[in-house]
Amino acid sequence: MDNYYIKTNRTFTSIRRNAWIFTVLVAIGGLWIPKLGLLVILIMLGLTTTSFFTGRYWCGNFCPHGSLFDRITLPISFNRKIPKFLKSKYMAIGFFIFFMFNFSRKLIKAFNTWGSYDFLDRLGLVFVTTYLMVLIVGGLFAILINPRTWCQF
């Protein structure tokens, strides 16, 4: 399959141009400083709040993952058309169930340490490992298929 999308010089605001640093900082740096993962809660709140009022405006203008995939992987991406099965509702629902099951399981384990010295580290590590998974899986999709393949979920 040939390249489907033309790689262009996209316009980046300063936030969009540099937001990818946050993703790498949390995903990699959080392995040594797990409390960095707690910053993801702010991202989740921002995403949820803006999506109620502006739809997917967050995705194209503020999202750290979108910034990473557009800014870093676009030049090396195969830039193919995203396969229909990755865009299907069944795939999205299946992925959501899998993701929420694992995320909930990790949260429950973290909350078992409530009141202990390690609680914030354990809670932060839940978000760090989630960000690391997105960095790895989304990065592979971005290179092998299209920079915004991850965004289909």
Number of C-alpha atoms within 10 A of each C-alpha: 6 8 13 13 11 8 12 8 9 8 8 14 11 10 13 21 19 16 20 21 14 19 23 17 16 27 25 18 16 23 17 11 15 22 22 22 27 20 14 19 12 11 14 10 11 14 18 14 13 14 14 9 9 9 12 14 13 17 18 13 17 21 22 23 26 25 26 26 27 22 19 17 21 19 15 12 21 21 24 19 14 17 11 8 10 15 15 13 12 11 15 15 12 13 14 13 12 11 13 12 12 14 15 12 12 19 17 13 14 19 14 12 15 13 9 9 9 12 17 20 18 23 22 26 26 25 25 28 20 19 23 18 13 16 21 12 12 23 23 18 21 27 21 16 20 28 30 24 24 22 14 12 15
